[in-house]
Amino acid sequence: MSHTILSTYADHRKIAEVEDISTDQPWRWLVAGWRDVRRTPATSIGYGVLITIASYLLTLGTVVSGLYYLIPVLLGGFFLVAPALGLGLYEVSRRIEQGEPANFMHALRAIWRHSFAVSTMGAAMVVCFIAWFLAANLIFMVMSSGITPTIENTIPYLFSLENLPMLVVGTLVGALFALGVFALSVVSVPMLLDREDVDVMSAMRVSFEAFRFNLAPMLMWAGLIVLVIIGGFMTLYVGLAIGFPMVAYASWHAYKDIVKE
């Protein structure tokens, strides 16, 4: 079954058809993503290494600034900006699908070619990230016991039984932010790459409708993304070099399964 999404503008033109999907398809997207990694190992891992290096630099800057307690906040914020970071990899997957050559330069050209759409989506995600950052700081100030974070006590304090309520509240608030961004971006960023006739607001609307019509499969897909990315975090970001490209490629396949013209 499919659902027709019409423009909210005066012309009410058809934007796309959103297909119903099953709960086993997210697993197939991951398999397809891994297959694309194997087809373009140098490009995929090279892109992933850049994400890994950026993660190290951001973490180092946080530590040097003495803001150790913000590291979990920044890790949570990664999920808010990750969809835009994968644009170049969506292009690689698109070219593989069409039997065309695909390399790192194609990924960079796609980012440049769609710079307006990317910057618009990126700005929206940055706003969400800032909102999450401010909310997390507010939660810390209101619910912490007044301890001064240091490199020695931050992790034990954050994950202590005494701090469990703050950790639970922070996790729930962060999950709500991430879920909202996921609903609006899960197919919108690949769609902006694929369709020149679709604007940012229309793509976000299609994404939300795709999420709404396929709630259970999309929640499963969100959970799988979280597991892969957290696995990358737990390997001190090294796993992101493979995990991030695999998820980005899988997201392209998700878009192609869900959205039809």
VOBA-1610 file (N, C-alpha, C; in pm, whole numbers, padded with zeros to 5 digits, always signed):
BEGIN
Met+00084-00120+00000Met+00000+00000+00000Met+00088+00124+00000Ser+00045+00226-00074Ser+00121+00351-00078Ser+00031+00468-00042His+00095+00578-00001His+00023+00698+00042His+00076+00815-00039Thr-00014+00888-00104Thr+00024+01001-00186Thr+00043+01125-00099Ile+00158+01189-00114Ile+00188+01312-00041Ile+00175+01429-00138Leu+00085+01522-00106Leu+00061+01637-00191Leu+00130+01760-00133Ser+00164+01852-00222Ser+00225+01978-00179Ser+00127+02058-00096Thr+00179+02130+00002Thr+00095+02219+00083Thr+00078+02355+00017Tyr+00145+02375-00096Tyr+00131+02502-00168Tyr+00000+02502-00247Ala-00029+02612-00313Ala-00158+02630-00380Ala-00182+02527-00491Asp-00074+02480-00556Asp-00093+02388-00669Asp-00133+02247-00625His-00107+02212-00499His-00139+02079-00446His-00087+01967-00537Arg+00029+01988-00593Arg+00085+01885-00681Arg+00135+01767-00599Lys+00143+01653-00665Lys+00192+01532-00600Lys+00343+01543-00581Ile+00388+01520-00459Ile+00533+01523-00431Ile+00592+01383-00445Ala+00528+01287-00382Ala+00583+01151-00380Ala+00477+01053-00331Glu+00508+00925-00350Glu+00431+00816-00291Glu+00515+00755-00179Val+00455+00741-00062Val+00522+00677+00050Val+00471+00534+00063Glu+00561+00438+00053Glu+00525+00297+00058Glu+00520+00246+00202Asp+00430+00150+00225Asp+00432+00078+00352Asp+00545-00024+00349Ile+00618-00037+00458Ile+00730-00132+00466Ile+00710-00224+00585Ser+00787-00332+00587Ser+00777-00430+00696Ser+00896-00414+00791Thr+00885-00480+00906Thr+00989-00465+01008Thr+01117-00541+00975Asp+01115-00623+00870Asp+01239-00694+00834Asp+01324-00613+00736Gln+01267-00507+00678Gln+01343-00430+00579Gln+01461-00352+00637Pro+01454-00297+00759Pro+01574-00231+00813Pro+01697-00321+00814Trp+01679-00450+00839Trp+01792-00542+00837Trp+01848-00553+00695Arg+01759-00554+00597Arg+01803-00562+00457Arg+01880-00436+00419Trp+01838-00321+00472Trp+01910-00197+00441Trp+02052-00201+00496Leu+02068-00257+00616Leu+02203-00269+00672Leu+02290-00361+00587Val+02232-00471+00541Val+02306-00563+00454Val+02346-00493+00325Ala+02252-00418+00266Ala+02282-00344+00144Ala+02388-00237+00170Gly+02383-00174+00287Gly+02485-00075+00322Gly+02622-00137+00333Trp+02631-00252+00397Trp+02758-00323+00409Trp+02811-00363+00270Arg+02719-00402+00182Arg+02758-00440+00046Arg+02819-00322-00027Asp+02763-00203-00008Asp+02819-00084-00072Asp+02955-00047-00014Val+02973-00070+00115Val+03106-00048+00176Val+03209-00138+00110Arg+03174-00262+00089Arg+03267-00358+00028Arg+03296-00323-00117Arg+03201-00261-00186Arg+03221-00225-00325Arg+03310-00103-00341Thr+03309-00014-00242Thr+03390+00108-00248Thr+03467+00125-00117Pro+03558+00033-00085Pro+03624+00036+00046Pro+03707+00162+00070Ala+03782+00206-00030Ala+03869+00323-00009Ala+03786+00449+00016Thr+03684+00471-00068Thr+03598+00589-00052Thr+03522+00584+00079Ser+03466+00468+00110Ser+03383+00454+00230Ser+03464+00475+00356Ile+03575+00405+00367Ile+03657+00416+00488Ile+03723+00553+00497Gly+03763+00609+00381Gly+03820+00744+00382Gly+03722+00846+00437Tyr+03597+00838+00393Tyr+03493+00928+00443Tyr+03471+00904+00591Gly+03466+00777+00629Gly+03446+00742+00770Gly+03561+00788+00858Val+03683+00783+00805Val+03799+00830+00881Val+03789+00980+00908Leu+03739+01055+00811Leu+03720+01199+00832Leu+03621+01225+00946Ile+03513+01146+00951Ile+03417+01158+01059Ile+03483+01123+01192Thr+03566+01019+01192Thr+03637+00977+01312Thr+03733+01085+01361Ile+03809+01142+01268Ile+03905+01249+01305Ile+03830+01369+01361Ala+03720+01408+01297Ala+03640+01520+01347Ala+03588+01493+01488Ser+03551+01368+01514Ser+03502+01331+01647Ser+03614+01342+01750Tyr+03734+01298+01715Tyr+03848+01310+01805Tyr+03878+01457+01835Leu+03878+01540+01730Leu+03910+01682+01750Leu+03807+01752+01838Leu+03680+01719+01816Leu+03574+01780+01897Leu+03585+01737+02043Thr+03613+01608+02064Thr+03630+01558+02200Thr+03752+01620+02266Leu+03862+01629+02192Leu+03984+01690+02245Leu+03960+01835+02285Gly+03889+01909+02199Gly+03859+02047+02230Gly+03775+02060+02356Thr+03682+01967+02375Thr+03599+01969+02495Thr+03682+01942+02620Val+03771+01845+02611Val+03856+01810+02725Val+03951+01924+02759Val+04015+01982+02656Val+04109+02092+02677Val+04039+02212+02741Ser+03912+02230+02706Ser+03834+02341+02761Ser+03789+02315+02905Gly+03811+02192+02952Gly+03770+02156+03087Gly+03623+02121+03100Leu+03553+02108+02988Leu+03409+02079+02991Leu+03384+01930+02973Tyr+03444+01848+03060Tyr+03439+01704+03046Tyr+03295+01650+03049Tyr+03212+01711+03132Tyr+03076+01662+03148Tyr+02991+01680+03022Leu+03042+01758+02924Leu+02966+01780+02802Leu+02991+01672+02697Ile+03086+01583+02721Ile+03115+01479+02623Ile+02992+01394+02594Pro+02917+01344+02695Pro+02794+01270+02663Pro+02693+01353+02586Val+02689+01484+02613Val+02598+01573+02540Val+02636+01580+02394Leu+02766+01591+02366Leu+02814+01598+02228Leu+02792+01465+02155Leu+02809+01355+02227Leu+02784+01224+02165Leu+02637+01211+02126Gly+02548+01258+02215Gly+02407+01257+02182Gly+02375+01350+02066Gly+02445+01464+02061Gly+02423+01559+01953Gly+02467+01507+01818Phe+02555+01408+01817Phe+02600+01350+01690Phe+02482+01299+01609Phe+02384+01240+01678Phe+02268+01184+01609Phe+02182+01293+01545Leu+02196+01417+01592Leu+02116+01527+01540Leu+02172+01582+01409Val+02302+01568+01388Val+02364+01625+01268Val+02410+01518+01169Ala+02409+01392+01210Ala+02460+01284+01126Ala+02392+01273+00990Pro+02258+01291+00979Pro+02196+01277+00846Pro+02256+01369+00740Ala+02286+01493+00777Ala+02346+01586+00681Ala+02490+01548+00648Leu+02561+01491+00745Leu+02701+01453+00724Leu+02715+01340+00621Gly+02607+01264+00602Gly+02614+01149+00512Gly+02580+01179+00368Leu+02558+01306+00331Leu+02512+01338+00196Leu+02604+01284+00088Gly+02735+01302+00104Gly+02829+01253+00003Gly+02820+01103-00016Leu+02796+01031+00092Leu+02785+00885+00084Leu+02655+00843+00018Tyr+02548+00922+00032Tyr+02424+00891-00041Tyr+02451+00895-00191Glu+02533+00990-00234Glu+02567+01000-00376Glu+02645+00878-00422Val+02738+00831-00340Val+02814+00711-00374Val+02720+00593-00392Ser+02627+00576-00298Ser+02532+00465-00306Ser+02441+00479-00428Arg+02400+00601-00458Arg+02315+00625-00576Arg+02388+00586-00703Arg+02516+00621-00713Arg+02593+00589-00833Arg+02616+00439-00845Ile+02641+00373-00732Ile+02655+00227-00735Ile+02527+00163-00787Glu+02414+00211-00738Glu+02283+00158-00778Glu+02261+00172-00929Gln+02311+00281-00987Gln+02293+00306-01129Gln+02406+00251-01215Gly+02500+00180-01153Gly+02610+00120-01227Gly+02713+00219-01275Glu+02722+00335-01208Glu+02818+00438-01247Glu+02940+00434-01156Pro+03053+00488-01202Pro+03171+00497-01115Pro+03139+00579-00991Ala+03196+00540-00878Ala+03169+00612-00753Ala+03298+00621-00673Asn+03339+00744-00643Asn+03459+00763-00562Asn+03444+00886-00474Phe+03551+00921-00405Phe+03546+01031-00307Phe+03514+01164-00374Met+03564+01186-00496Met+03538+01311-00565Met+03391+01326-00600His+03326+01216-00635His+03182+01221-00662His+03106+01262-00536Ala+03151+01212-00423Ala+03087+01248-00296Ala+03101+01397-00269Leu+03223+01451-00290Leu+03247+01594-00265Leu+03167+01681-00361Arg+03158+01638-00488Arg+03082+01716-00587Arg+02934+01720-00551Ala+02883+01609-00498Ala+02741+01606-00459Ala+02715+01705-00347Ile+02808+01713-00251Ile+02793+01809-00141Ile+02793+01951-00195Trp+02885+01979-00288Trp+02894+02113-00345Trp+02772+02146-00429Arg+02726+02049-00509Arg+02612+02071-00599Arg+02483+02098-00523His+02471+02038-00407His+02349+02054-00326His+02378+02137-00200Ser+02469+02232-00213Ser+02515+02307-00097Ser+02401+02386-00030Phe+02308+02440-00112Phe+02199+02518-00052Phe+02108+02430+00032Ala+02067+02316-00027Ala+01980+02224+00046Ala+02050+02170+00169Val+02179+02137+00153Val+02256+02083+00265Val+02269+02187+00375Ser+02299+02311+00338Ser+02317+02415+00439Ser+02185+02445+00509Thr+02074+02439+00436Thr+01943+02463+00498Thr+01908+02354+00597Met+01924+02227+00553Met+01900+02115+00644Met+01999+02118+00759Gly+02125+02147+00725Gly+02228+02152+00829Gly+02198+02259+00932Ala+02147+02374+00887Ala+02113+02482+00981Ala+02002+02438+01076Ala+01902+02367+01020Ala+01792+02318+01104Ala+01844+02220+01209Met+01937+02133+01167Met+01993+02035+01259Met+02081+02102+01364Val+02154+02205+01324Val+02238+02279+01419Val+02150+02348+01524Val+02037+02402+01479Val+01944+02464+01575Val+01896+02360+01676Cys+01863+02240+01626Cys+01822+02132+01717Cys+01935+02095+01812Phe+02058+02092+01759Phe+02173+02059+01842Phe+02193+02164+01952Ile+02181+02291+01916Ile+02196+02398+02015Ile+02087+02388+02121Ala+01964+02359+02076Ala+01854+02344+02171Ala+01881+02229+02267Trp+01932+02118+02213Trp+01967+02003+02297Trp+02080+02039+02393Phe+02179+02111+02344Phe+02292+02152+02427Phe+02245+02237+02545Leu+02158+02333+02516Leu+02107+02420+02623Leu+02020+02342+02720Ala+01938+02250+02667Ala+01852+02169+02753Ala+01936+02080+02844Ala+02041+02020+02789Ala+02128+01933+02867Ala+02199+02011+02978Asn+02244+02132+02945Asn+02308+02216+03047Asn+02210+02253+03158Leu+02087+02283+03118Leu+01984+02318+03217Leu+01956+02200+03309Ile+01944+02082+03249Ile+01921+01960+03329Ile+02035+01939+03428Phe+02159+01958+03381Phe+02275+01939+03467Phe+02274+02039+03583Met+02244+02165+03553Met+02245+02268+03658Met+02135+02245+03761Val+02018+02202+03714Val+01905+02184+03805Val+01916+02056+03887Met+01967+01948+03826Met+01961+01817+03891Met+02094+01769+03947Ser+02204+01839+03918Ser+02332+01795+03975Ser+02342+01841+04120Ser+02436+01780+04191Ser+02450+01811+04334Ser+02555+01919+04360Gly+02593+01993+04258Gly+02687+02103+04276Gly+02832+02062+04266Ile+02861+01938+04224Ile+02998+01892+04209Ile+03066+01965+04094Thr+03193+01993+04109Thr+03271+02054+04001Thr+03333+01944+03916Pro+03294+01930+03789Pro+03345+01821+03707Pro+03495+01834+03680Thr+03566+01723+03693Thr+03707+01715+03654Thr+03724+01589+03570Ile+03841+01574+03512Ile+03865+01456+03429Ile+03861+01328+03510Glu+03887+01339+03642Glu+03887+01219+03727Glu+03747+01180+03772Asn+03660+01278+03798Asn+03533+01243+03860Asn+03411+01250+03768Thr+03428+01299+03646Thr+03311+01320+03560Thr+03237+01191+03529Ile+03309+01091+03476Ile+03243+00966+03436Ile+03184+00893+03556Pro+03261+00873+03668Pro+03200+00809+03785Pro+03078+00885+03837Tyr+03083+01018+03833Tyr+02971+01095+03883Tyr+02848+01082+03793Leu+02870+01096+03662Leu+02757+01091+03570Leu+02684+00958+03575Phe+02757+00850+03600Phe+02696+00717+03596Phe+02682+00656+03736Ser+02680+00739+03839Ser+02659+00691+03975Ser+02511+00676+04005Leu+02477+00598+04108Leu+02337+00581+04147Leu+02278+00714+04192Glu+02360+00797+04256Glu+02315+00927+04302Glu+02268+01014+04185Asn+02333+00994+04073Asn+02304+01077+03957Asn+02207+01011+03860Leu+02151+00896+03896Leu+02065+00822+03805Leu+01945+00903+03755Pro+01874+00978+03842Pro+01760+01057+03791Pro+01799+01155+03681Met+01913+01225+03701Met+01958+01320+03599Met+01994+01248+03469Leu+02057+01131+03482Leu+02095+01054+03365Leu+01972+01008+03288Val+01869+00964+03360Val+01745+00917+03297Val+01675+01032+03226Val+01661+01146+03296Val+01595+01262+03237Val+01671+01311+03114Gly+01803+01320+03126Gly+01885+01365+03014Gly+01874+01273+02894Thr+01874+01142+02921Thr+01862+01044+02813Thr+01727+01054+02743Leu+01621+01069+02821Leu+01487+01080+02763Leu+01471+01207+02679Val+01522+01318+02732Val+01514+01444+02657Val+01596+01435+02528Gly+01717+01379+02540Gly+01801+01362+02421Gly+01736+01271+02319Ala+01670+01165+02365Ala+01603+01072+02275Ala+01488+01140+02201Leu+01417+01229+02269Leu+01308+01303+02205Leu+01361+01395+02096Phe+01471+01464+02125Phe+01534+01548+02023Phe+01576+01464+01902Ala+01644+01353+01930Ala+01695+01268+01823Ala+01582+01209+01740Leu+01473+01168+01807Leu+01360+01109+01735Leu+01293+01212+01645Gly+01281+01336+01694Gly+01222+01441+01612Gly+01305+01468+01488Val+01437+01478+01504Val+01525+01500+01389Val+01521+01380+01295Phe+01518+01260+01351Phe+01510+01140+01269Phe+01385+01141+01182Ala+01271+01174+01243Ala+01144+01174+01169Ala+01147+01273+01053Leu+01213+01386+01071Leu+01215+01489+00967Leu+01327+01472+00865Ser+01423+01386+00895Ser+01540+01375+00806Ser+01564+01236+00750Val+01492+01135+00797Val+01524+00997+00762Val+01522+00973+00611Val+01432+01039+00540Val+01435+01029+00393Val+01452+01164+00325Ser+01445+01274+00400Ser+01448+01406+00337Ser+01585+01440+00277Val+01694+01407+00347Val+01826+01441+00294Val+01858+01360+00168Pro+01837+01227+00167Pro+01855+01154+00041Pro+01763+01204-00070Met+01642+01244-00034Met+01546+01293-00133Met+01594+01423-00197Leu+01653+01512-00118Leu+01705+01637-00172Leu+01820+01612-00269Leu+01896+01506-00244Leu+02003+01468-00336Leu+01945+01411-00465Asp+01838+01334-00453Asp+01782+01259-00565Asp+01688+01340-00653Arg+01621+01439-00592Arg+01515+01511-00664Arg+01544+01661-00667Glu+01561+01715-00786Glu+01586+01859-00800Glu+01457+01940-00784Asp+01341+01874-00799Asp+01213+01945-00799Asp+01150+01955-00659Val+01222+01911-00556Val+01167+01909-00421Val+01244+02007-00333Asp+01170+02092-00262Asp+01233+02186-00171Asp+01250+02124-00032Val+01319+02193+00054Val+01354+02137+00186Val+01229+02108+00268Met+01134+02202+00272Met+01014+02182+00353Met+00931+02063+00303Ser+00921+02049+00172Ser+00845+01936+00115Ser+00913+01805+00148Ala+01047+01802+00138Ala+01121+01679+00169Ala+01104+01641+00315Met+01106+01740+00404Met+01087+01712+00546Met+00945+01661+00573Arg+00848+01713+00499Arg+00711+01666+00516Arg+00698+01520+00471Val+00758+01487+00357Val+00756+01348+00310Val+00821+01258+00413Ser+00933+01304+00471Ser+01003+01224+00570Ser+00916+01198+00692Phe+00848+01302+00740Phe+00761+01285+00856Phe+00647+01190+00825Glu+00587+01201+00707Glu+00478+01111+00671Glu+00528+00967+00657Ala+00648+00950+00603Ala+00707+00816+00594Ala+00725+00757+00732Phe+00770+00838+00826Phe+00786+00794+00965Phe+00651+00760+01026Arg+00552+00844+01002Arg+00420+00824+01062Arg+00350+00700+01008Phe+00359+00679+00877Phe+00290+00565+00816Phe+00359+00432+00845Asn+00486+00437+00882Asn+00564+00315+00906Asn+00631+00322+01044Leu+00552+00349+01145Leu+00607+00379+01277Leu+00694+00266+01332Ala+00642+00143+01332Ala+00717+00031+01390Ala+00848+00004+01314Pro+00844-00010+01180Pro+00971-00032+01108Pro+01069+00083+01123Met+01018+00206+01127Met+01109+00320+01137Met+01171+00330+01276Leu+01094+00295+01379Leu+01152+00291+01513Leu+01260+00183+01522Met+01235+00070+01455Met+01337-00035+01451Met+01462+00015+01378Trp+01441+00086+01268Trp+01554+00139+01192Trp+01633+00239+01276Ala+01561+00325+01349Ala+01628+00420+01437Ala+01710+00347+01543Gly+01654+00240+01598Gly+01725+00162+01699Gly+01851+00097+01643Leu+01844+00046+01521Leu+01962-00016+01459Leu+02071+00089+01434Ile+02030+00207+01389Ile+02127+00315+01369Ile+02198+00349+01499Val+02120+00361+01606Val+02177+00393+01738Val+02277+00286+01780Leu+02242+00160+01761Leu+02332+00051+01801Leu+02463+00056+01724Val+02456+00080+01592Val+02578+00084+01511Val+02665+00202+01553Ile+02605+00320+01570Ile+02683+00439+01604Ile+02739+00430+01745Ile+02661+00379+01839Ile+02713+00361+01976Ile+02828+00261+01975Gly+02817+00158+01890Gly+02929+00065+01874Gly+03055+00138+01830Gly+03037+00238+01741Gly+03151+00319+01699Gly+03206+00403+01812Phe+03118+00457+01896Phe+03164+00535+02011Phe+03243+00447+02108Met+03194+00324+02130Met+03256+00235+02229Met+03392+00185+02185Thr+03424+00196+02057Thr+03557+00160+02008Thr+03647+00283+02000Leu+03613+00386+02080Leu+03687+00513+02079Leu+03688+00574+01939Tyr+03570+00569+01875Tyr+03542+00630+01745Tyr+03600+00552+01626Val+03686+00454+01651Val+03747+00380+01540Val+03640+00311+01457Gly+03540+00255+01522Gly+03434+00184+01452Gly+03350+00272+01362Leu+03353+00404+01385Leu+03278+00496+01299Leu+03331+00496+01156Ala+03458+00461+01139Ala+03517+00460+01006Ala+03446+00363+00913Ile+03387+00259+00969Ile+03309+00164+00890Ile+03159+00177+00920Gly+03126+00195+01047Gly+02986+00200+01086Gly+02911+00317+01025Phe+02973+00436+01021Phe+02903+00553+00966Phe+02874+00536+00817Pro+02973+00498+00733Pro+02940+00477+00592Pro+02835+00369+00571Met+02840+00262+00648Met+02742+00154+00631Met+02601+00205+00659Val+02585+00283+00766Val+02454+00339+00800Val+02409+00439+00695Ala+02501+00521+00645Ala+02466+00620+00542Ala+02419+00551+00415Tyr+02492+00449+00372Tyr+02450+00374+00253Tyr+02314+00307+00277Ala+02298+00250+00394Ala+02171+00185+00428Ala+02056+00286+00425Ser+02084+00410+00466Ser+01982+00514+00465Ser+01938+00548+00323Trp+02031+00541+00230Trp+01994+00562+00090Trp+01899+00451+00043His+01931+00328+00077His+01845+00216+00037His+01709+00224+00106Ala+01708+00275+00229Ala+01580+00296+00299Ala+01495+00396+00222Tyr+01557+00506+00181Tyr+01483+00608+00105Tyr+01426+00550-00024Lys+01505+00472-00096Lys+01458+00417-00224Lys+01346+00316-00205Asp+01345+00246-00093Asp+01237+00152-00066Asp+01108+00222-00024Ile+01121+00334+00045Ile+01005+00399+00105Ile+00940+00502+00013Val+01021+00580-00058Val+00968+00692-00136Val+00974+00662-00285Lys+00859+00676-00350Lys+00850+00660-00495Lys+00794+00789-00555Glu+00837+00819-00675Glu+00788+00941-00742Glu+00644+00921-00788
//
